[in-house]
Amino acid sequence: MTDTRFAGRTAFITGAAGDIGRTTAVRLAECGASVVLADVSEGVDETTQLCRDAGATDPVAIRFDVTDEHAVQQAFDDLVEAHVVPDLLFNNAGYQGLFCNVADYEADDFRRVLDINVTGVFNVLKSFSNALIAAGRPGAIVNTASMAHGGAPNMAAYSASKAAVIALTKTSAKDLADKSIRVNSVSPAFIGPGAMWDRQVQLQAETSSQYFSDDPDEVAQQMIGAVPLRRYGSLEEVADAVLFLLSDAASYITAFDIEISGGAV
């Protein structure tokens, strides 16, 4: 049976050129959603074609930097002018930053991580919400946090930023509840295969610490060994959680974070 749970809905996805964003965008298209795909990179064009192949009619691709408040607002203004008001948001753009001991972390990169992962999430959430409120429509938002919110070694900026995303999610859910806009988040742990998994394994191996080996193969084993289910999660499993929170099946769920971690804490 064809899944049409998002028929008649329009989903806005940031970070749509990345592994998680792309997989989720395609799943939304498969389930009947119209999709607006945003990223700073040209990779968004590939996602657009994949969504078209999945059944999306006239998917829209937009390139902007989420840290640029005016560019974000202009993107939503242009959509409204074209009579497109997204009612679903997967607020997913992010940047892992450097891997190193906090004592060695570069302040400029720390600011960049927070700017993309926190201010960028805020910019998109604000513009999306205002467009939806002006249209008098309900909606749903899912922000991408991370299990790093608990404090991942060698990832000071990323961990801090994802803890902030969860706090922003909870406050936004309360602030937007009277507008019938639900706000939740997902916190993936080790997800693969893909560029983020490969990068994390390699960079943890290259960073001297008591927590990981200097051999990437051993690091991968150590990471998996910390997961009770003894495997990393799939991109599809992250997408499943996002689609659930965006759907009417989660109509009484807001201010909540789903940990997609295989039991890891």
C-alpha positions as CSV (number, residue, x, y, z in Angstrom):
1,M,0.0,0.0,0.0
2,T,1.3,3.4,-0.9
3,D,2.2,5.7,2.0
4,T,0.5,9.1,1.3
5,R,0.5,10.4,4.9
6,F,2.0,13.7,3.7
7,A,-0.1,14.3,0.7
8,G,-1.1,18.0,0.5
9,R,1.7,19.0,2.8
10,T,4.9,21.0,2.0
11,A,8.1,20.2,3.8
12,F,11.1,22.5,4.0
13,I,14.4,20.6,4.6
14,T,17.7,22.3,5.4
15,G,21.0,20.5,5.1
16,A,19.3,18.7,2.2
17,A,22.6,17.9,0.5
18,G,23.8,15.9,3.5
19,D,23.2,12.2,4.3
20,I,20.4,12.6,6.8
21,G,18.8,15.6,5.0
22,R,18.8,13.8,1.7
23,T,17.5,10.5,3.0
24,T,14.7,12.3,4.9
25,A,13.8,14.5,1.9
26,V,13.4,11.5,-0.3
27,R,11.3,9.7,2.2
28,L,9.0,12.7,2.5
29,A,8.6,12.8,-1.2
30,E,7.8,9.1,-1.3
31,C,5.1,9.8,1.2
32,G,3.4,12.5,-0.9
33,A,4.9,15.7,0.4
34,S,5.9,18.6,-1.8
35,V,9.5,19.4,-0.9
36,V,11.6,22.6,-0.6
37,L,15.2,21.7,-0.4
38,A,17.8,24.1,1.1
39,D,21.5,23.8,1.4
40,V,24.6,26.0,1.0
41,S,26.2,23.5,-1.4
42,E,25.5,22.4,-5.0
43,G,24.7,18.9,-3.7
44,V,21.1,20.1,-3.2
45,D,20.6,19.6,-6.9
46,E,21.2,15.9,-6.6
47,T,18.7,15.7,-3.8
48,T,16.2,17.5,-5.9
49,Q,16.5,14.9,-8.7
50,L,16.2,12.1,-6.2
51,C,13.1,13.6,-4.8
52,R,11.7,14.0,-8.3
53,D,12.4,10.4,-9.0
54,A,10.6,9.5,-5.7
55,G,7.5,11.2,-6.9
56,A,7.7,14.8,-5.8
57,T,6.1,17.2,-8.2
58,D,8.3,20.2,-9.0
59,P,10.6,20.0,-6.0
60,V,12.2,23.4,-5.2
61,A,15.9,23.8,-4.5
62,I,17.2,26.9,-2.7
63,R,20.9,27.7,-1.9
64,F,21.6,29.9,1.1
65,D,23.6,30.0,4.3
66,V,21.5,29.4,7.4
67,T,23.7,31.9,9.3
68,D,22.6,34.7,7.0
69,E,19.4,35.9,8.6
70,H,18.4,38.1,5.6
71,A,19.0,35.3,3.1
72,V,16.9,32.9,5.1
73,Q,14.1,35.5,5.4
74,Q,14.3,36.2,1.7
75,A,13.9,32.5,0.9
76,F,10.6,32.4,2.8
77,D,9.4,35.7,1.4
78,D,10.0,34.4,-2.1
79,L,8.1,31.2,-1.4
80,V,5.2,33.1,0.0
81,E,5.2,35.3,-3.1
82,A,5.0,32.1,-5.1
83,H,2.0,31.0,-3.0
84,V,4.1,28.3,-1.3
85,V,3.9,28.1,2.5
86,P,5.6,25.1,4.0
87,D,3.9,23.6,7.0
88,L,6.6,21.0,7.8
89,L,10.2,21.9,8.7
90,F,13.1,19.5,9.1
91,N,15.7,22.0,10.5
92,N,18.7,19.9,9.8
93,A,21.7,22.0,8.6
94,G,24.7,21.5,10.8
95,Y,28.5,21.4,11.1
96,Q,30.6,19.0,13.3
97,G,33.5,21.3,13.8
98,L,37.0,20.4,14.9
99,F,37.9,17.3,16.9
100,C,40.4,18.1,19.6
101,N,40.8,18.6,23.4
102,V,38.8,21.6,24.7
103,A,42.1,23.1,25.9
104,D,43.2,23.3,22.2
105,Y,40.0,24.2,20.6
106,E,40.1,27.2,18.2
107,A,37.8,30.0,19.3
108,D,36.9,30.9,15.6
109,D,35.8,27.4,14.9
110,F,33.8,27.2,18.1
111,R,31.9,30.4,17.0
112,R,31.3,28.9,13.6
113,V,29.8,25.7,15.0
114,L,27.5,27.7,17.3
115,D,26.6,30.0,14.5
116,I,25.6,27.2,12.1
117,N,24.1,24.8,14.6
118,V,22.3,27.2,16.9
119,T,21.8,30.6,15.3
120,G,21.2,28.9,11.9
121,V,18.5,26.7,13.4
122,F,17.0,29.7,15.1
123,N,17.0,31.8,11.9
124,V,15.1,29.1,9.9
125,L,12.7,28.2,12.7
126,K,11.8,31.9,13.1
127,S,11.2,32.6,9.4
128,F,9.3,29.3,8.9
129,S,7.1,30.0,12.0
130,N,6.3,33.6,11.0
131,A,5.3,32.5,7.5
132,L,3.0,29.8,8.9
133,I,1.5,32.1,11.5
134,A,0.8,34.8,8.9
135,A,-1.0,32.1,6.9
136,G,-3.0,31.0,9.9
137,R,-2.0,27.4,9.5
138,P,-0.8,24.7,11.9
139,G,2.5,22.9,11.4
140,A,5.3,20.9,12.8
141,I,9.1,21.4,13.2
142,V,11.8,18.8,13.8
143,N,15.3,20.2,14.7
144,T,18.4,18.0,14.4
145,A,20.2,17.7,17.7
146,S,22.6,14.9,18.6
147,M,23.5,12.4,21.4
148,A,26.6,14.6,21.7
149,H,24.4,16.9,23.8
150,G,25.5,14.8,26.7
151,G,29.1,15.8,26.2
152,A,31.1,13.9,23.5
153,P,34.9,13.8,24.1
154,N,36.9,16.0,21.7
155,M,33.8,17.7,20.4
156,A,33.3,20.6,22.7
157,A,31.6,23.0,20.3
158,Y,29.4,20.4,18.7
159,S,28.3,19.0,22.0
160,A,27.5,22.5,23.3
161,S,25.6,23.4,20.2
162,K,23.4,20.4,20.2
163,A,22.5,20.9,23.9
164,A,21.5,24.4,22.9
165,V,19.3,23.0,20.1
166,I,17.4,20.8,22.5
167,A,16.8,23.8,24.8
168,L,15.7,25.9,21.9
169,T,13.4,23.2,20.8
170,K,11.7,23.0,24.2
171,T,11.3,26.8,24.5
172,S,10.0,27.1,20.9
173,A,7.5,24.4,21.5
174,K,6.1,26.3,24.5
175,D,6.2,29.7,22.6
176,L,4.5,28.3,19.5
177,A,1.9,26.0,21.1
178,D,-0.9,28.5,21.0
179,K,-0.2,28.8,17.2
180,S,-0.7,25.0,16.8
181,I,2.9,24.6,15.7
182,R,4.6,21.6,17.3
183,V,8.4,21.6,17.8
184,N,10.4,18.5,18.5
185,S,14.0,17.3,17.9
186,V,15.9,14.1,17.1
187,S,19.2,13.1,18.6
188,P,21.1,10.6,16.4
189,A,24.1,8.8,17.9
190,F,26.4,6.8,15.6
191,I,24.7,6.8,12.2
192,G,26.1,5.2,9.0
193,P,27.3,4.5,6.6
194,G,28.2,7.9,5.2
195,A,30.5,10.9,5.3
196,M,29.7,11.9,8.9
197,W,30.4,8.4,10.3
198,D,33.7,8.1,8.3
199,R,34.8,11.6,9.4
200,Q,34.0,11.0,13.0
201,V,35.9,7.7,13.1
202,Q,38.9,9.1,11.3
203,L,39.2,12.3,13.4
204,Q,38.7,10.6,16.7
205,A,41.5,8.3,15.7
206,E,43.7,11.3,14.9
207,T,42.9,13.0,18.2
208,S,45.0,11.9,21.2
209,S,42.7,10.9,24.1
210,Q,42.1,8.2,26.6
211,Y,38.8,7.3,25.0
212,F,39.8,6.1,21.6
213,S,42.5,4.2,19.8
214,D,44.7,5.9,17.2
215,D,43.6,3.2,14.7
216,P,40.4,4.1,12.8
217,D,39.3,0.4,12.6
218,E,39.6,0.1,16.4
219,V,37.8,3.4,16.9
220,A,34.9,2.1,14.9
221,Q,34.8,-1.1,17.0
222,Q,35.0,1.0,20.2
223,M,32.1,3.2,19.1
224,I,29.9,0.2,18.2
225,G,30.9,-1.5,21.4
226,A,29.4,1.4,23.4
227,V,26.0,0.8,21.8
228,P,23.8,-1.8,23.5
229,L,22.4,-2.9,20.1
230,R,26.0,-3.3,18.9
231,R,25.6,-1.5,15.6
232,Y,25.3,1.9,14.2
233,G,21.9,3.3,13.2
234,S,20.9,3.7,9.6
235,L,20.0,6.9,7.8
236,E,16.5,5.4,7.2
237,E,16.0,4.9,10.9
238,V,16.7,8.6,11.5
239,A,14.3,9.5,8.7
240,D,11.6,7.3,10.2
241,A,11.8,9.2,13.5
242,V,11.7,12.5,11.8
243,L,8.7,11.5,9.7
244,F,6.9,10.3,12.8
245,L,7.3,13.6,14.6
246,L,6.2,15.6,11.5
247,S,3.2,13.4,11.0
248,D,-0.3,13.6,12.5
249,A,0.6,10.4,14.4
250,A,2.6,12.6,16.7
251,S,-0.2,15.3,17.0
252,Y,0.0,15.4,20.8
253,I,3.8,15.4,21.0
254,T,5.8,18.6,21.4
255,A,8.9,19.8,23.3
256,F,10.3,16.3,23.0
257,D,13.6,14.8,21.9
258,I,13.8,11.3,20.4
259,E,17.2,9.7,21.0
260,I,18.1,7.5,18.0
261,S,21.0,5.8,19.8
262,G,20.5,2.0,20.0
263,G,20.5,2.4,23.7
264,A,23.7,4.4,24.0
265,V,23.7,7.3,26.4
